Amino acid sequence: MSPLSTPLQDASGALPLHVQVSEMLARDIQAGRYPDGTKLAPERDMAQELGIAVGTLRKALADLTEKGLLERRQGSGNYVRNTQQAQTIYGFFRLELVQGGGLPTAHTLSVDKLPKPDDLPEFGQSSEAFRFRRLRRLNGIDAALEEIWLDASYVDEIVSADLSQSLYKFYRESLNLWITRAEDFVSLAPCPRWRPPDFAAPAQTGQSWGYVERRSFDQNNAVAEFSRTWFDPATTRFVARWK
């Protein structure tokens, strides 16, 4: 485990620090880096290695326990319970650093309500959609560009200041919209022209990036969202694991 290298508390719309630590550990547990039954290091040692207060770590561990990913044995320590059923904020997030892991953060570039372009597949009930364009980093490292289209039938207006690091969390808490499953289609594509010039510059002109198209389904099994993600293969990979 390595110390957190991202200025988490300063990020716009950032989750509480203990939640971010909990999500980072949950991603490592569900990726199999902590096998079922693993005893974690003493809390003071973990807190020092992560660069956080012991109280913050304990809140993160309590969150993992509530989700069923950790068993806390009085007088013995904290033990991993590696379950894929736990509902975590980044449960649908499939990107990680090439060397493994990485806590996701997001920076919103724009939020616009637009007519659905002809190149999008059919989804939702409205002829309009909200388009989110975001930069994604993992442990502060440039990782991916996201273009997300949410059907406009769920809400009349969205402003950037209302968004959190996790759109799915925002959907649940603000729109009563639950993303229950997703379908991903992975290929290669050129980096989009709207990439900021100082973000993850391609190693060479014309280099293809990893490319993921996703259809996301709501609690009524309707397609609520379509997204396109370009990820930098120099830093990032797409991962799916099964048990």
Secondary structure, DSSP 4 states (H G I P E B T S, - for coil): -----S-GGGSTTPPPHHHHHHHHHHHHHHTTSS-TTPBPPPHHHHHHHHTS-HHHHHHHHHHHHHTTSEEEETTTEEEE---TT---TTTT--EEETTS---EEEEEEEEEEEEPPTTSPP-SS-SEEEEEEEEEEETTEEEEEEEEEEEGGG-S---GGG--S-HHHHIIIII-----EEEEEEEEEEPPTTS-TTSS--SSTT-EEEEEEEEEE-TTS-EEEEEEEEE-TTTEEE-----
